[in-house]
């Protein structure tokens, strides 16, 4: 979906390598991932196959059919996440329990707190 997208040409090579590494665990945080997890009825994680199958169903639906507060962005969010999963060879995204936001991630990242 986004393998050769112009916006990714300046993506840091080191980060791309780490994302694609087999030893990396990718944790999806924030509303986009939470919404996808709910849509998939995921229990702790989702993979490319499940997301592809859900997307195949959702592209045929109207926003009214999808329903919910964010129906108008459901399909585009699924496309974005699937495209990035494909681009960086991410097979699985882990979903933390509860409501974890981008701010929570910053708070637990030691490099943000160095003096």
C-alpha positions in Angstrom: 0.0 0.0 0.0 2.7 2.5 0.9 6.0 0.8 0.0 7.2 3.6 -2.2 5.2 6.5 -0.9 7.0 9.8 -1.3 6.3 10.8 2.4 8.4 7.9 3.6 11.5 8.7 1.6 13.0 10.7 4.5 12.0 8.1 7.1 15.1 7.4 9.3 16.8 4.2 8.1 17.8 3.1 11.6 14.2 3.4 12.8 12.9 1.5 9.7 15.4 -1.2 10.4 14.4 -1.5 14.0 10.7 -1.6 13.1 11.2 -4.4 10.6 13.4 -6.4 13.0 12.1 -9.7 14.2 13.1 -8.9 17.8 10.9 -5.7 17.8 7.6 -5.7 19.6 5.3 -3.1 18.2 2.8 -1.7 20.7 -0.2 0.2 19.2 -1.2 3.1 21.4 -3.8 5.9 21.0 -7.2 6.0 19.5 -6.4 4.7 16.0 -5.1 1.4 17.4 -7.7 1.1 20.1 -10.4 1.6 17.4 -8.9 -1.0 15.2 -8.6 -3.4 18.1 -12.3 -2.9 19.0 -13.3 -3.3 15.3 -11.4 -6.6 15.2 -12.6 -7.7 18.6 -8.9 -8.3 19.2 -7.7 -9.7 22.5 -4.3 -8.2 23.1 -3.0 -8.0 19.5 -3.9 -8.0 15.9 -2.0 -9.1 12.7 -2.0 -8.1 9.1 -4.3 -11.0 8.0 -7.0 -10.0 10.5 -6.7 -6.3 9.6 -6.8 -7.1 5.8 -9.9 -9.2 6.2 -11.7 -6.5 8.3 -10.7 -3.8 5.8 -12.1 -5.9 2.9 -15.4 -5.9 4.7 -15.3 -2.3 5.8 -14.6 -0.8 2.4 -18.0 -2.1 1.3 -19.8 -0.3 4.1 -21.1 3.3 4.5 -20.2 5.3 7.6 -23.8 4.7 8.8 -23.2 0.9 8.4 -20.0 1.1 10.4 -21.5 3.3 13.1 -19.9 4.9 16.1 -18.3 8.2 16.8 -15.4 7.8 14.3 -17.1 5.9 11.5 -15.9 8.5 9.0 -12.2 7.7 9.7 -12.5 3.9 10.3 -11.5 2.8 6.8 -8.7 5.4 6.3 -7.2 4.4 9.7 -7.3 0.8 8.8 -5.6 1.6 5.5 -2.9 3.7 7.2 -2.1 1.0 9.8 -2.1 -1.9 7.3 0.0 0.1 4.9 2.6 0.8 7.5 2.5 -2.8 8.8 3.2 -4.0 5.2 5.9 -1.4 4.6 7.9 -2.2 7.7 7.1 -5.9 7.7 5.2 -5.7 11.0 3.2 -8.9 11.4 1.6 -8.2 14.7 0.7 -5.1 16.8 0.3 -5.5 20.5 -2.6 -3.7 22.3 -2.0 -2.7 25.9 -5.0 -3.1 28.2 -6.8 0.1 29.2 -6.5 3.5 27.6 -2.9 4.1 26.8 -2.2 7.4 24.9 0.8 9.0 23.2 1.4 11.1 26.3 1.7 7.9 28.4 4.4 6.7 26.0 6.4 9.9 26.5 6.1 9.6 30.2 7.7 6.2 30.3 10.5 6.9 27.8 13.7 7.5 29.7 15.4 9.5 27.0 12.8 12.3 27.4 13.8 12.7 31.0 17.6 13.0 30.8 19.0 16.2 32.2 
